[in-house]
Amino acid sequence: AENDIFEGCGNTKSCFGMPLGCVGKGNCNVIASYELSGDQMLFKLLGFPHHDRLRDGGVGYLSLGLSPGDTYMGNDLTTTCFFDPTTSKVKYQVGFNTNTKQNKKLKDQKKYLNGFEGSYKDGLLSCQFKRPEKVQVIHESTILSMNLFNDKFAILLAKGRVQSGERLQIHYQKVSTSEPISLGLSENLERKSKILFRLHGAFMITAWIFTASLGTILARYFKTTWTH
């Protein structure tokens, strides 16, 4: 049955999921939604953290990232949810993706979100939390100020393994929106496709070959014409 998180997608809230096109069909393996809730932004994350790489009984996580200004990993605010079998509770971890693509757990975790709720049943992990309009991310010498109402962000989704000591292993599945967008807009978002990058590269190579050949022809046959 379709989960309640799909209700209002594209109308009262924005939704993004994987695989491609799953939001409209209501069959996402992982889905995130966000919407205005008073003077804060409400985020919800739902999905199946299990993966073939967890056949040994390992713990999986779901992660939601906000990438300011671009769709690439680096300088991102992340929120990761996972089920802790030792306490039978859903926990969260707020992190920061560095420019070297490493996720670092931030200090003062509670200052980055509030109203956290989580559940885990039949392999389905669900969590939600709120954030204020203005968020200041502090990691070592990096200070990053975000305005969730005015700035544009790409949405990042990922699945991975939780190692001992609640350390997050690099993701084994990820997806991002095609471009940064305003979080205040309600829409179903599309993911970034590798095909576009491959087409772009192919067009650039074709254009280079064409212009190089044209330059050779012009230099060989029109040199005399241009000197008069």
Phi, psi and chi 1 to 4 in degrees:
 res  aa     phi    psi   chi1   chi2   chi3   chi4
   1 ALA       -  149.1      -      -      -      -
   2 GLU   -70.9  135.6 -173.7  174.3  -65.1      -
   3 ASN   -78.8  155.7 -168.1  -80.4      -      -
   4 ASP   -61.3  -22.4  -69.1  -17.2      -      -
   5 ILE   -62.3  -22.4 -165.3  173.0      -      -
   6 PHE   -78.3  -17.4  -68.5   94.1      -      -
   7 GLU   -68.0  127.9  -65.8 -177.9    3.6      -
   8 GLY    88.1   -2.1      -      -      -      -
   9 CYS   -60.6  127.5  -73.3      -      -      -
  10 GLY    85.5   -8.1      -      -      -      -
  11 ASN  -116.7  -68.9  -64.3  -44.4      -      -
  12 THR   -97.1   -9.0   59.8      -      -      -
  13 LYS  -155.9  166.8   61.9 -176.4  179.4 -177.8
  14 SER  -101.2  145.9  -66.3      -      -      -
  15 CYS  -135.6  146.5  -60.7      -      -      -
  16 PHE  -147.5  132.1  178.3   56.9      -      -
  17 GLY  -148.0  174.9      -      -      -      -
  18 MET  -136.0  142.2   57.6 -179.5  176.9      -
  19 PRO   -79.3  178.6   30.4  -37.0      -      -
  20 LEU   -57.4  132.0 -179.4   65.4      -      -
  21 GLY    80.5    8.6      -      -      -      -
  22 CYS   -76.6  -24.8   68.5      -      -      -
  23 VAL   -63.4  -46.1  174.8      -      -      -
  24 GLY   -65.7  -28.7      -      -      -      -
  25 LYS   -89.8  -13.6  -60.7  176.3 -178.1  177.5
  26 GLY    69.9   29.9      -      -      -      -
  27 ASN  -131.7   39.9   62.3  -10.2      -      -
  28 CYS   -71.0  143.8  -63.2      -      -      -
  29 ASN   -76.6  -33.9 -173.9  -95.1      -      -
  30 VAL  -142.5  136.3 -179.2      -      -      -
  31 ILE  -141.5  142.7 -179.4  174.1      -      -
  32 ALA  -125.0  145.3      -      -      -      -
  33 SER  -135.3  154.9   72.7      -      -      -
  34 TYR  -149.2  149.0   55.7   87.3      -      -
  35 GLU  -159.9  158.4   59.5 -170.8  -62.7      -
  36 LEU   -70.9  136.8  -68.7  173.7      -      -
  37 SER  -137.5   90.8  178.6      -      -      -
  38 GLY    67.8 -124.3      -      -      -      -
  39 ASP   -99.9   20.3   59.4   -9.1      -      -
  40 GLN  -131.8  171.7  -60.5 -170.8   88.5      -
  41 MET  -109.2  127.3 -167.8   70.4   70.8      -
  42 LEU   -98.6  123.7  171.4   62.1      -      -
  43 PHE  -111.5  140.4  -65.1   88.8      -      -
  44 LYS  -131.2  142.6  -65.2 -177.5 -179.7 -178.6
  45 LEU  -136.1  129.9 -173.3   59.4      -      -
  46 LEU  -142.4  138.2  176.8   79.6      -      -
  47 GLY   170.3 -178.5      -      -      -      -
  48 PHE  -104.4  105.6  -63.8   93.7      -      -
  49 PRO   -72.3  -14.7   26.6  -34.2      -      -
  50 HIS   -64.7  146.2 -178.6   75.5      -      -
  51 HIS  -147.7  160.0 -169.2  -86.5      -      -
  52 ASP   -57.3  -26.2  -71.6  -17.6      -      -
  53 ARG   -76.0   -4.7  -61.4 -172.2 -173.6 -177.5
  54 LEU  -106.0   25.9  -64.4  175.2      -      -
  55 ARG   -64.0  -20.8  -70.7  177.2  178.6  174.4
  56 ASP   -82.4    7.6   56.7   -2.3      -      -
  57 GLY    88.9   13.6      -      -      -      -
  58 GLY   -66.8  165.9      -      -      -      -
  59 VAL   -95.0  131.0  175.9      -      -      -
  60 GLY  -104.0  160.2      -      -      -      -
  61 TYR  -128.2  160.1   69.1   73.6      -      -
  62 LEU  -118.4  138.8  -57.2  178.4      -      -
  63 SER  -134.6  138.9 -172.4      -      -      -
  64 LEU  -117.6  126.3  168.3   65.4      -      -
  65 GLY  -120.3  147.8      -      -      -      -
  66 LEU  -114.3  115.6  -62.5  177.9      -      -
  67 SER  -107.8  106.1  179.8      -      -      -
  68 PRO   -71.5  121.3   25.7  -32.3      -      -
  69 GLY    85.3  -16.3      -      -      -      -
  70 ASP  -153.5  174.6   60.7   50.6      -      -
  71 THR  -103.2   11.8   61.3      -      -      -
  72 TYR  -103.1  151.6  -57.7  101.4      -      -
  73 MET   -70.0  130.3 -173.8  176.5  176.6      -
  74 GLY   140.6  128.9      -      -      -      -
  75 ASN    60.4   42.8  -70.6  -28.9      -      -
  76 ASP  -112.3  146.8  -42.8  -48.3      -      -
  77 LEU   -95.1  123.8  176.4   63.1      -      -
  78 THR  -119.7  149.4   64.9      -      -      -
  79 THR  -131.5  121.1  -54.4      -      -      -
  80 THR  -115.6  134.5  -57.7      -      -      -
  81 CYS  -116.3  143.0  -58.2      -      -      -
  82 PHE  -157.8  155.5   59.0   91.6      -      -
  83 PHE   -94.8  126.8  176.6   72.1      -      -
  84 ASP   -96.5  106.6 -177.9    1.5      -      -
  85 PRO   -66.6  -21.9   23.6  -33.2      -      -
  86 THR   -74.1  -29.3   60.6      -      -      -
  87 THR  -111.3   -8.3   61.9      -      -      -
  88 SER    58.5   35.4  -62.4      -      -      -
  89 LYS  -126.7  151.6  -67.0 -177.7  178.6 -179.8
  90 VAL   -87.8  127.2  174.6      -      -      -
  91 LYS  -115.0  167.0  -64.3 -176.6  176.7 -179.6
  92 TYR  -131.5  160.3   71.2   86.2      -      -
  93 GLN  -144.4  122.3 -172.3  175.6  124.9      -
  94 VAL   -93.2  129.7 -178.1      -      -      -
  95 GLY  -135.8  177.1      -      -      -      -
  96 PHE  -135.4  123.7  177.4   72.1      -      -
  97 ASN   -82.2  117.2  -73.9  -22.8      -      -
  98 THR   -77.8  173.3   66.0      -      -      -
  99 ASN   -67.2  -17.0  -74.2  -33.6      -      -
 100 THR   -91.9   12.3   57.4      -      -      -
 101 LYS    65.1   32.4  -63.1 -175.3  178.4 -178.6
 102 GLN  -106.3  138.7  -67.7 -178.7  -43.6      -
 103 ASN   -96.3  121.6 -174.4  -93.1      -      -
 104 LYS  -113.0  132.1  -60.7  -65.5 -175.5  178.6
 105 LYS   -69.2  130.1 -177.0  178.3  179.5  179.4
 106 LEU   -84.0  151.6  -65.7  174.1      -      -
 107 LYS   -77.7  164.4  -62.0  179.8  179.7  179.6
 108 ASP    53.1   56.1  -57.7  -35.6      -      -
 109 GLN   -52.8  -40.8  -69.2  -86.7  -62.4      -
 110 LYS   -69.4  -17.0  -67.8 -176.2  178.0  180.0
 111 LYS   -77.7  -12.3   87.1  169.2 -168.9  175.0
 112 TYR   -94.4  -11.8  -68.4  102.6      -      -
 113 LEU  -159.9  168.3   56.4   79.1      -      -
 114 ASN  -149.8  165.8   57.9   79.0      -      -
 115 GLY    64.3   34.0      -      -      -      -
 116 PHE   -69.1  135.7  178.9   84.0      -      -
 117 GLU  -137.2  144.7  -62.8  178.0   12.9      -
 118 GLY  -150.9  153.4      -      -      -      -
 119 SER  -148.2  155.5   66.0      -      -      -
 120 TYR  -145.3  119.7 -177.9   76.2      -      -
 121 LYS  -150.9  131.3 -175.6  177.7 -179.6 -178.4
 122 ASP    53.2   38.5  -62.1  -30.6      -      -
 123 GLY    82.5   -2.3      -      -      -      -
 124 LEU   -99.3  120.3 -175.9   64.0      -      -
 125 LEU  -102.1  132.8  178.1   64.5      -      -
 126 SER  -134.7  137.2  173.7      -      -      -
 127 CYS  -151.2  154.0   62.0      -      -      -
 128 GLN  -147.8  155.0   67.5  176.8   55.3      -
 129 PHE  -162.3  166.3   54.8   90.3      -      -
 130 LYS  -120.8  152.8  -68.8 -177.0  179.3 -178.7
 131 ARG  -134.4  145.3  -78.9 -154.0  166.3   98.2
 132 PRO   -73.5  171.8   28.3  -36.0      -      -
 133 GLU   -58.9  -45.7  173.7 -174.8   -1.0      -
 134 LYS  -108.3  128.9  -63.3 -179.7  179.9  178.8
 135 VAL  -129.0  130.7  179.0      -      -      -
 136 GLN  -113.1  115.4 -172.4  177.0   67.7      -
 137 VAL   -92.3  125.8  180.0      -      -      -
 138 ILE  -122.9  118.1  -59.4  176.5      -      -
 139 HIS  -139.4  111.1  172.8   65.4      -      -
 140 GLU    53.1 -118.9  -63.5  179.0  -12.6      -
 141 SER   -90.4   -1.0   60.5      -      -      -
 142 THR   -91.6  127.8  -60.0      -      -      -
 143 ILE  -125.0  116.3  -60.4  178.2      -      -
 144 LEU  -120.9  117.4 -175.9   63.7      -      -
 145 SER   -96.8  129.3  -63.7      -      -      -
 146 MET  -122.9  140.1  -61.8 -179.8  174.0      -
 147 ASN  -116.8  105.7 -171.1  -52.3      -      -
 148 LEU   -68.2  -19.4  -58.9 -171.5      -      -
 149 PHE   -88.4  -29.3  -68.4    0.9      -      -
 150 ASN  -110.7  -35.2  -63.0  -28.9      -      -
 151 ASP   -76.4  162.4  -61.0  -18.7      -      -
 152 LYS  -105.6  140.1  -69.2 -173.6  175.7 -177.7
 153 PHE  -135.6  147.3  -57.8   88.0      -      -
 154 ALA   -89.5  144.8      -      -      -      -
 155 ILE   -96.2  128.7  -53.0  -60.9      -      -
 156 LEU  -113.6  133.7  -47.1  176.3      -      -
 157 LEU  -123.1  142.2  -70.1  179.6      -      -
 158 ALA  -151.9  155.4      -      -      -      -
 159 LYS  -126.6  143.9  -62.4  171.4   62.7  171.9
 160 GLY  -164.3 -168.6      -      -      -      -
 161 ARG  -107.9  141.7  175.3 -166.7  -70.2  -91.9
 162 VAL   -96.2  120.3 -178.5      -      -      -
 163 GLN   -88.8  176.9  -65.0  178.9  -46.6      -
 164 SER   -59.8  147.2   60.1      -      -      -
 165 GLY    75.0   16.9      -      -      -      -
 166 GLU    59.2   33.7  -61.4 -175.3   -2.9      -
 167 ARG   -87.7  136.3  -66.6  176.7  -64.1  114.9
 168 LEU   -91.8  122.8  -54.9 -179.2      -      -
 169 GLN   -79.3  155.1 -166.6  176.9   46.2      -
 170 ILE   -56.7  143.9 -170.6  170.1      -      -
 171 HIS   -63.8  150.2   47.2   68.7      -      -
 172 TYR  -109.6    0.4   41.6   62.4      -      -
 173 GLN  -154.3  132.6 -170.2  174.1    0.9      -
 174 LYS  -150.5  163.0   65.1  174.1 -178.2  175.4
 175 VAL  -159.8  153.2   68.7      -      -      -
 176 SER  -140.3  157.2   69.0      -      -      -
 177 THR   -67.4  160.8   52.2      -      -      -
 178 SER   -69.8  -22.2   57.9      -      -      -
 179 GLU  -162.5  160.9   61.1 -176.6   -4.7      -
 180 PRO   -66.8  141.6  -19.3   32.5      -      -
 181 ILE  -136.9  164.4   44.8   83.7      -      -
 182 SER   -79.0  131.0  172.1      -      -      -
 183 LEU   -71.1  -13.4  -60.1 -173.8      -      -
 184 GLY   -80.3   -8.1      -      -      -      -
 185 LEU   -89.3  143.7  -61.7  177.1      -      -
 186 SER  -103.6  112.5  -63.5      -      -      -
 187 GLU  -160.9  161.2   55.1 -175.5  -34.2      -
 188 ASN   -90.1  121.8  -68.6  -24.3      -      -
 189 LEU   -92.9  149.4  -51.3  174.0      -      -
 190 GLU  -104.6  149.4  -64.9  -63.9  -26.0      -
 191 ARG   -84.0  161.2   71.5  175.1 -176.5  176.8
 192 LYS   -74.3  133.8  179.7  171.2   64.6  176.0
 193 SER  -107.2  134.7  172.5      -      -      -
 194 LYS   -66.3  -23.0  -67.0 -177.4  179.4  178.6
 195 ILE   -60.8  -39.1  -64.9  177.7      -      -
 196 LEU   -62.3  -40.7  -64.6  178.1      -      -
 197 PHE   -67.5  -37.4  -69.4  105.7      -      -
 198 ARG   -67.7  -41.6  -69.2  168.5 -179.1  166.4
 199 LEU   -63.2  -42.3  -71.8  176.0      -      -
 200 HIS   -59.9  -43.7  174.8   72.3      -      -
 201 GLY   -64.1  -40.4      -      -      -      -
 202 ALA   -64.6  -41.9      -      -      -      -
 203 PHE   -64.0  -39.0  -69.3  149.5      -      -
 204 MET   -65.8  -41.4  -70.2  -64.1  -67.7      -
 205 ILE   -64.7  -44.0  -67.1  173.4      -      -
 206 THR   -60.3  -44.5  -57.8      -      -      -
 207 ALA   -63.7  -39.1      -      -      -      -
 208 TRP   -65.4  -44.1  179.6   81.6      -      -
 209 ILE   -62.0  -42.4  -65.9  174.6      -      -
 210 PHE   -63.6  -49.0  173.4   76.0      -      -
 211 THR   -67.7  -34.7   53.3      -      -      -
 212 ALA   -65.5  -43.7      -      -      -      -
 213 SER   -65.5  -41.2  -59.1      -      -      -
 214 LEU   -63.6  -39.7 -178.9   61.0      -      -
 215 GLY   -63.7  -38.2      -      -      -      -
 216 THR   -64.9  -43.8  -58.7      -      -      -
 217 ILE   -63.6  -46.4  -66.4  173.6      -      -
 218 LEU   -62.9  -41.4  -68.7  175.9      -      -
 219 ALA   -66.3  -35.6      -      -      -      -
 220 ARG   -78.2  -43.4  177.7  176.8  -61.6  177.6
 221 TYR  -103.3  -14.5  -64.3  103.3      -      -
 222 PHE  -118.5    7.8  -67.3   89.9      -      -
 223 LYS   -61.2  -44.8 -177.6  177.4 -179.6  179.4
 224 THR   -65.0  -41.2  -54.4      -      -      -
 225 THR   -60.1  -43.5  -56.5      -      -      -
 226 TRP   -74.6  -19.2  -76.6  -18.6      -      -
 227 THR   -83.9   -7.7   56.0      -      -      -
 228 HIS  -107.6      -  -70.5   80.3      -      -
